[in-house]
Amino acid sequence: MAHLLIVDDDAQLLRALSITLRAFNHHVLTSTNGVDALSCAAGNRLDLVLLDLGLPDMDGTTVIRGLRGWTRVPIIVLSGRDDPIAKTDALDLGADDYVTKPFSMDELLARIRAAIRRSTTETDPTQPAHQIGEWMIDLAAHTITPTSTPTEGNGSTRDTRVSTVGEAGPDTDTHASVVRAGGGAPPSAPHLTPTEWRLIEILLANPGRLVGSRQLLTQVWGNGRENATNYLRVYLWQLRAKLERDPSHPRHLITEPGMGYRYQP
C-alpha cells in the first residue's frame, strides 16, 4: 500500500481519483490548495504526490519548489496545461513526471507504479558505475569498459580498451588503451567528448527520472542556451550511436517528447 497525496481544486476529479486509488489499496490524502498541501506533506509520510498546477492560492510550481527544498518524494503533475514551456518548467523544478488532462486512469496508475518503483529501487547517486547496453560507464574514473570479455574461437581474449574523457579541447576525443590479448583489432570502447560526458553524468545521476531539457541545457552549456533543444537532439543521437545496442530503438537513453530525457537502467 502506498501513501499518496492528491492536490487539486477540482472537487469532482479529486473525489474520482480518491475513490479509484483507494480501490487499488492506496492510502489517500487530499488537498485543494498549495498551503494545505505543503503542510500535509510535512506532517505525513508520503510515497508520491499528484499535483495540479492551477491551484487557487499559488501556482503548483511553487509547491514543487517547496517540496524539493526538503524531500525527494516523487511528484507527478496533473495539469490541463499542454504548453511545452509549462511542462519543462515543472520538470526543471523537480517534478518526476507530467500528465496532461484529460488522461486515462490506466495510464495514470501505470505512471504511479513506475514512479514509486523508481523511488524505492533508485540507484545510489554516489554509485559510480552504470550500464548502458554492453558498456559499463564509470563516472568516477571517466572510463567505459565492456560488461564482459568475450572470447574468440581460438580461446584467446578479445581486445578490450577503455575510453576516457578527452583532454585536448572542449570536444575532442582521446582514449587510453589497456590490455590487448589474443591478437586482432576488434573495435575499442566508444570515445565520449567532454560535453557528452557531462550529459551522461547528469542522466546517470537520475536513474529512471525525467530530466528536463532546460535543466540539461543550463547545466551543460550555461545560462542563455535554455531554448537550444537542437543541441540536445544532436548530442543524444551521438550518445545513442556510441552506447546503445540499437540506436534507432534505444532502451536506456529515452526521449520524452516536449519534456526532456530519461536514463532507464
ZAKE-117971 format. One record per residue: x, y, z of N, C-alpha, C in turn; residue in one letter. Coordinates in steps of 0.05 Angstrom, whole numbers, padded with zeros to 5 digits, always signed. Last residue first. Layout:
BEGIN
XYZXYZXYZa
...
//
This chain:
BEGIN
+00353+00049-00329+00373+00028-00323+00365+00001-00336p
+00342+00101-00369+00328+00078-00359+00348+00056-00354q
+00346+00168-00367+00363+00144-00367+00348+00122-00354y
+00310+00214-00407+00310+00196-00383+00330+00174-00388r
+00293+00282-00424+00305+00256-00429+00307+00240-00403y
+00237+00324-00441+00266+00320-00435+00275+00292-00441g
+00189+00345-00467+00195+00348-00439+00225+00346-00432m
+00178+00335-00520+00168+00360-00509+00175+00365-00480g
+00183+00265-00510+00178+00288-00528+00166+00312-00514p
+00233+00238-00479+00205+00244-00472+00197+00268-00488e
+00279+00190-00500+00268+00217-00505+00239+00218-00495t
+00326+00151-00465+00299+00154-00475+00292+00184-00478i
+00372+00108-00463+00372+00137-00466+00347+00144-00480l
+00358+00052-00463+00368+00065-00439+00366+00096-00440h
+00341+00034-00512+00329+00021-00488+00336+00037-00463r
+00326+00059-00577+00341+00060-00552+00326+00048-00528p
+00326+00045-00635+00306+00036-00616+00319+00035-00588h
+00369+00064-00661+00343+00072-00671+00320+00064-00653s
+00412+00039-00634+00407+00067-00630+00380+00077-00640p
+00419-00016-00602+00403-00009-00626+00396+00020-00623d
+00455-00012-00560+00457-00034-00578+00442-00029-00605r
+00484+00052-00545+00461+00034-00546+00466+00011-00566e
+00532+00083-00552+00527+00066-00528+00505+00046-00531l
+00536+00113-00599+00560+00103-00587+00555+00081-00566k
+00484+00128-00611+00500+00115-00632+00525+00102-00620a
+00471+00156-00564+00458+00130-00571+00474+00114-00591r
+00505+00200-00570+00508+00182-00547+00495+00155-00553l
+00484+00224-00617+00511+00214-00616+00516+00194-00594q
+00432+00237-00599+00435+00219-00621+00463+00207-00622w
+00447+00273-00559+00434+00248-00551+00435+00228-00574l
+00468+00315-00592+00485+00300-00573+00473+00274-00564y
+00422+00331-00622+00447+00322-00635+00464+00305-00616v
+00385+00344-00583+00378+00324-00602+00404+00313-00616r
+00412+00386-00556+00407+00360-00542+00401+00338-00562l
+00414+00426-00595+00439+00416-00583+00434+00388-00572y
+00360+00438-00602+00374+00423-00624+00401+00412-00614n
+00345+00469-00560+00340+00440-00558+00353+00424-00580t
+00358+00520-00535+00374+00508-00557+00370+00478-00556a
+00337+00548-00493+00319+00540-00515+00333+00526-00538n
+00378+00560-00458+00355+00543-00448+00337+00534-00471e
+00424+00588-00461+00420+00567-00481+00396+00550-00474r
+00428+00623-00419+00426+00634-00446+00422+00614-00467g
+00474+00590-00375+00450+00607-00380+00451+00619-00408n
+00504+00526-00397+00502+00551-00382+00477+00567-00389g
+00511+00476-00418+00520+00498-00434+00518+00525-00420w
+00495+00441-00375+00517+00434-00393+00528+00458-00407v
+00454+00464-00346+00476+00452-00332+00500+00446-00350q
+00420+00483-00387+00432+00502-00368+00456+00490-00355t
+00405+00435-00413+00418+00456-00428+00433+00476-00409l
+00380+00407-00371+00404+00396-00384+00420+00418-00398l
+00337+00441-00360+00356+00435-00339+00382+00425-00351q
+00310+00440-00409+00322+00465-00400+00342+00460-00378r
+00292+00386-00410+00311+00396-00430+00325+00421-00421s
+00291+00349-00347+00280+00369-00366+00301+00379-00385g
+00292+00282-00336+00309+00306-00333+00300+00326-00355v
+00258+00233-00302+00257+00251-00325+00273+00276-00319l
+00291+00176-00274+00277+00202-00271+00279+00218-00296r
+00321+00131-00281+00292+00128-00282+00277+00154-00280g
+00374+00161-00246+00364+00137-00260+00334+00135-00258p
+00409+00209-00246+00380+00209-00242+00367+00185-00254n
+00460+00204-00262+00456+00211-00234+00426+00212-00226a
+00455+00196-00316+00460+00173-00299+00457+00179-00269l
+00447+00250-00333+00426+00230-00336+00430+00206-00318l
+00496+00273-00318+00471+00284-00307+00449+00263-00310i
+00533+00242-00348+00535+00244-00319+00509+00253-00306e
+00518+00253-00400+00513+00226-00390+00515+00226-00360i
+00535+00307-00404+00507+00300-00408+00501+00273-00395l
+00590+00302-00396+00574+00319-00377+00544+00311-00379r
+00605+00270-00439+00609+00260-00412+00591+00276-00392w
+00594+00305-00481+00579+00281-00479+00581+00269-00451e
+00633+00343-00470+00605+00351-00469+00587+00326-00466t
+00681+00313-00477+00674+00324-00451+00645+00333-00448p
+00663+00255-00517+00675+00281-00514+00667+00292-00486t
+00679+00186-00513+00660+00207-00508+00675+00234-00505l
+00689+00129-00553+00701+00153-00542+00680+00174-00537h
+00675+00060-00540+00669+00086-00552+00683+00109-00538p
+00728+00011-00542+00706+00023-00528+00700+00051-00540a
+00748-00015-00607+00753-00007-00579+00727+00005-00567s
+00736-00072-00648+00731-00044-00641+00736-00038-00612p
+00794-00116-00654+00765-00111-00653+00760-00082-00644p
+00845-00137-00679+00839-00109-00672+00809-00104-00673a
+00893-00189-00663+00869-00178-00675+00864-00150-00666g
+00914-00221-00600+00917-00210-00627+00891-00199-00638g
+00910-00237-00547+00900-00255-00568+00901-00244-00596g
+00899-00175-00515+00908-00202-00515+00896-00217-00538a
+00911-00114-00486+00904-00127-00511+00916-00155-00511r
+00890-00070-00435+00902-00096-00442+00893-00105-00469v
+00882-00006-00454+00893-00022-00431+00903-00048-00443v
+00886+00060-00479+00883+00032-00483+00895+00017-00460s
+00849+00117-00472+00872+00103-00461+00868+00074-00466a
+00832+00167-00519+00826+00143-00504+00852+00132-00494h
+00799+00229-00536+00823+00213-00532+00815+00188-00519t
+00766+00279-00574+00766+00252-00562+00794+00242-00559d
+00742+00345-00560+00760+00327-00574+00760+00300-00559t
+00714+00391-00543+00700+00369-00554+00718+00351-00571d
+00751+00426-00518+00724+00423-00507+00708+00400-00519p
+00814+00389-00515+00797+00412-00521+00769+00407-00512g
+00844+00346-00495+00857+00365-00512+00840+00390-00517a
+00822+00306-00465+00836+00328-00450+00844+00350-00468e
+00764+00263-00461+00785+00278-00476+00797+00300-00460g
+00754+00208-00417+00747+00235-00426+00770+00248-00440v
+00766+00142-00444+00766+00162-00423+00760+00189-00434t
+00753+00074-00456+00751+00101-00466+00751+00120-00442s
+00793+00018-00458+00778+00036-00441+00777+00063-00453v
+00788-00044-00493+00800-00018-00488+00782-00002-00470r
+00803-00110-00507+00785-00092-00493+00800-00066-00487t
+00807-00162-00553+00817-00136-00546+00796-00120-00530d
+00788-00227-00528+00786-00204-00547+00798-00179-00535r
+00830-00280-00511+00812-00259-00502+00812-00237-00522t
+00829-00345-00543+00842-00321-00533+00822-00299-00527s
+00802-00386-00565+00804-00387-00536+00818-00362-00526g
+00793-00383-00618+00817-00397-00611+00822-00397-00580n
+00746-00352-00621+00744-00381-00627+00769-00396-00618g
+00749-00306-00566+00750-00313-00594+00749-00343-00597e
+00705-00284-00513+00729-00299-00523+00726-00305-00552t
+00686-00222-00482+00681-00246-00499+00707-00259-00507p
+00679-00197-00423+00702-00200-00441+00697-00225-00458t
+00628-00150-00406+00640-00176-00404+00662-00177-00425s
+00618-00097-00411+00607-00110-00388+00618-00138-00384t
+00675-00057-00430+00654-00077-00436+00644-00089-00411p
+00680+00011-00404+00691-00016-00409+00669-00035-00416t
+00699+00076-00398+00678+00059-00409+00691+00032-00415i
+00713+00125-00347+00721+00104-00365+00696+00089-00375t
+00717+00162-00303+00712+00171-00331+00722+00150-00351h
+00717+00146-00252+00742+00142-00266+00741+00154-00295a
+00664+00160-00238+00687+00169-00222+00713+00168-00237a
+00632+00135-00276+00633+00164-00275+00657+00174-00259l
+00638+00083-00317+00647+00091-00290+00650+00121-00290d
+00596+00043-00352+00606+00071-00351+00612+00078-00322i
+00598-00013-00391+00597-00004-00363+00611+00024-00362m
+00561-00035-00448+00583-00019-00436+00577-00012-00407w
+00521-00056-00476+00543-00074-00470+00566-00060-00456e
+00472-00015-00449+00478-00035-00470+00500-00054-00460g
+00500+00015-00396+00483+00021-00419+00491+00001-00441i
+00507+00015-00326+00509+00000-00351+00489+00012-00372q
+00551+00050-00282+00525+00045-00293+00527+00031-00319h
+00587+00069-00224+00586+00053-00248+00557+00047-00256a
+00586+00099-00176+00599+00110-00199+00594+00095-00225p
+00538+00119-00130+00548+00096-00145+00560+00105-00171q
+00513+00161-00108+00542+00161-00106+00554+00137-00120t
+00459+00152-00114+00472+00172-00131+00502+00174-00129p
+00437+00086-00119+00451+00105-00101+00465+00126-00118d
+00380+00078-00159+00408+00074-00155+00419+00094-00136t
+00316+00063-00133+00334+00082-00146+00363+00077-00139e
+00274+00035-00115+00297+00019-00125+00319+00037-00137t
+00237+00072-00099+00244+00051-00080+00269+00035-00089t
+00230+00103-00144+00238+00116-00119+00248+00096-00098s
+00212+00068-00182+00238+00081-00186+00248+00092-00159r
+00162+00054-00160+00182+00033-00164+00210+00046-00167r
+00136+00103-00163+00141+00091-00137+00163+00070-00139i
+00134+00108-00219+00147+00129-00203+00154+00118-00175a
+00104+00063-00235+00132+00067-00244+00147+00087-00226a
+00054+00072-00210+00070+00048-00203+00099+00052-00211r
+00040+00119-00236+00044+00119-00207+00061+00095-00199i
+00036+00101-00289+00056+00121-00282+00061+00123-00252r
-00008+00067-00283+00018+00056-00291+00041+00076-00284a
-00047+00103-00268-00040+00082-00250-00013+00070-00257l
-00050+00133-00316-00041+00146-00291-00032+00125-00271l
-00068+00094-00352-00042+00106-00356-00032+00119-00330e
-00119+00084-00330-00099+00062-00332-00071+00073-00335d
-00143+00133-00336-00137+00124-00309-00117+00101-00310m
-00121+00179-00385-00132+00153-00379-00124+00144-00351s
-00137+00249-00379-00118+00227-00381-00133+00201-00376f
-00145+00316-00407-00155+00292-00393-00136+00268-00398p
-00083+00332-00373-00112+00326-00372-00125+00331-00399k
-00019+00304-00378-00037+00325-00387-00066+00315-00384t
+00031+00292-00332+00008+00280-00346-00012+00302-00353v
+00097+00285-00318+00077+00305-00325+00056+00291-00342y
+00146+00270-00266+00130+00263-00290+00109+00284-00294d
+00174+00294-00226+00184+00269-00238+00170+00261-00263d
+00194+00361-00214+00173+00341-00218+00185+00317-00232a
+00235+00400-00211+00238+00375-00195+00215+00355-00197g
+00240+00442-00244+00238+00448-00215+00239+00423-00198l
+00238+00418-00293+00263+00430-00285+00263+00437-00255d
+00184+00404-00295+00205+00383-00294+00231+00394-00284l
+00160+00454-00299+00153+00436-00277+00175+00415-00273a
+00183+00473-00347+00187+00488-00322+00182+00470-00298d
+00165+00436-00384+00194+00437-00378+00199+00452-00352t
+00110+00448-00383+00120+00421-00377+00149+00422-00369k
+00108+00501-00399+00097+00493-00373+00108+00466-00364a
+00128+00494-00451+00143+00510-00431+00134+00504-00403i
+00089+00464-00478+00115+00452-00472+00131+00468-00452p
+00023+00464-00454+00045+00481-00464+00072+00468-00458d
-00021+00444-00433-00007+00427-00453+00016+00442-00466d
-00051+00443-00373-00033+00459-00389-00017+00441-00407r
-00080+00413-00340-00092+00418-00365-00074+00435-00383g
-00042+00364-00302-00049+00392-00310-00062+00393-00337s
-00008+00335-00253-00033+00330-00269-00043+00358-00277l
+00057+00312-00240+00039+00335-00245+00016+00326-00262v
+00082+00274-00190+00070+00272-00217+00051+00296-00220i
+00138+00266-00151+00116+00285-00158+00107+00280-00186i
+00168+00227-00100+00161+00231-00128+00137+00249-00131p
+00207+00260-00050+00183+00244-00056+00175+00249-00086v
+00251+00285-00031+00253+00274-00058+00229+00257-00065r
+00250+00346+00008+00243+00318+00003+00246+00311-00026t
+00263+00400+00013+00269+00382+00035+00263+00353+00030w
+00253+00430-00032+00271+00441-00013+00279+00422+00009g
+00214+00405-00060+00241+00398-00067+00262+00411-00048r
+00169+00432-00039+00174+00403-00032+00203+00396-00038l
+00175+00483-00062+00174+00479-00033+00180+00451-00025g
+00172+00471-00117+00196+00483-00106+00197+00480-00076r
+00120+00451-00119+00142+00434-00127+00168+00445-00114i
+00092+00498-00105+00091+00474-00088+00114+00455-00094v
+00104+00529-00148+00113+00538-00122+00112+00515-00102t
+00077+00503-00188+00106+00502-00189+00118+00512-00162t
+00023+00514-00178+00034+00488-00170+00064+00486-00171g
+00014+00579-00151+00018+00562-00174+00030+00535-00164d
-00035+00590-00100-00008+00592-00110-00006+00574-00134m
-00090+00586-00090-00074+00604-00073-00045+00608-00083d
-00115+00550-00126-00126+00577-00121-00108+00596-00106p
-00073+00519-00177-00085+00519-00150-00095+00547-00144l
-00055+00489-00228-00073+00512-00225-00088+00512-00199g
-00027+00441-00226-00012+00466-00226-00030+00491-00221l
-00036+00385-00184-00047+00402-00204-00031+00429-00203d
-00002+00326-00167-00004+00355-00163-00015+00369-00188l
+00009+00273-00126-00004+00280-00151-00012+00310-00149l
+00064+00245-00094+00046+00268-00095+00035+00271-00123v
+00083+00188-00055+00080+00201-00081+00060+00224-00078l
+00090+00170-00005+00105+00156-00025+00103+00170-00052d
+00097+00205+00058+00085+00202+00032+00103+00186+00013l
+00081+00215+00123+00100+00201+00106+00086+00195+00079r
+00063+00283+00142+00056+00255+00136+00079+00242+00120n
+00074+00336+00148+00064+00322+00171+00058+00292+00167g
+00089+00357+00100+00108+00359+00122+00099+00341+00145a
+00043+00349+00069+00068+00335+00062+00088+00335+00085a
+00009+00386+00094+00003+00357+00095+00027+00340+00089c
+00034+00434+00081+00031+00426+00109+00026+00397+00112s
+00029+00433+00026+00056+00433+00038+00055+00425+00067l
-00027+00433+00022-00012+00411+00010+00016+00410+00023a
-00042+00482+00044-00050+00457+00057-00034+00433+00048d
-00020+00515+00004-00011+00517+00032-00018+00492+00047v
-00047+00500-00044-00018+00496-00040-00009+00497-00011g
-00109+00463-00040-00093+00487-00044-00064+00482-00036n
-00136+00417-00029-00147+00434-00051-00131+00459-00055t
-00117+00350-00017-00115+00378-00010-00124+00394-00034s
-00118+00284+00013-00126+00303-00008-00122+00332+00002t
-00091+00218+00017-00096+00244+00029-00102+00264+00007l
-00099+00149+00015-00101+00174+00001-00107+00197+00019v
-00069+00087+00008-00078+00106+00028-00076+00134+00016h
-00091+00039-00040-00073+00061-00032-00086+00077-00010h
-00122-00001-00062-00110-00006-00036-00089+00015-00029n
-00152+00012-00105-00127-00003-00110-00110-00005-00085f
-00190+00043-00082-00198+00016-00091-00174-00001-00098a
-00161+00089-00076-00167+00073-00052-00176+00045-00059r
-00161+00106-00129-00136+00098-00116-00140+00082-00091l
-00217+00116-00137-00202+00097-00153-00177+00087-00139t
-00228+00156-00098-00243+00130-00098-00227+00109-00113i
-00192+00197-00114-00191+00185-00087-00204+00158-00087s
-00210+00210-00166-00183+00198-00161-00181+00184-00135l
-00261+00230-00153-00258+00206-00171-00231+00193-00167a
-00249+00274-00120-00265+00251-00110-00261+00226-00127r
-00220+00305-00156-00208+00297-00131-00222+00273-00119l
-00258+00316-00195-00235+00300-00202-00221+00289-00177l
-00293+00347-00164-00303+00323-00177-00279+00304-00184q
-00263+00390-00146-00274+00372-00127-00283+00346-00140a
-00205+00417-00164-00228+00406-00177-00240+00384-00160d
-00157+00429-00140-00181+00444-00131-00206+00436-00146d
-00110+00382-00116-00126+00392-00139-00150+00406-00128d
-00067+00335-00097-00071+00363-00094-00085+00374-00119v
-00061+00276-00062-00072+00288-00086-00078+00317-00080i
-00013+00234-00036-00026+00260-00032-00035+00270-00059l
-00008+00166-00014-00009+00186-00036-00023+00211-00026l
+00025+00110+00004+00013+00134+00016+00015+00157-00004h
+00012+00043-00018+00027+00068-00020+00011+00091-00007a
+00017-00024+00000+00000+00000+00000+00017+00025+00000m
//
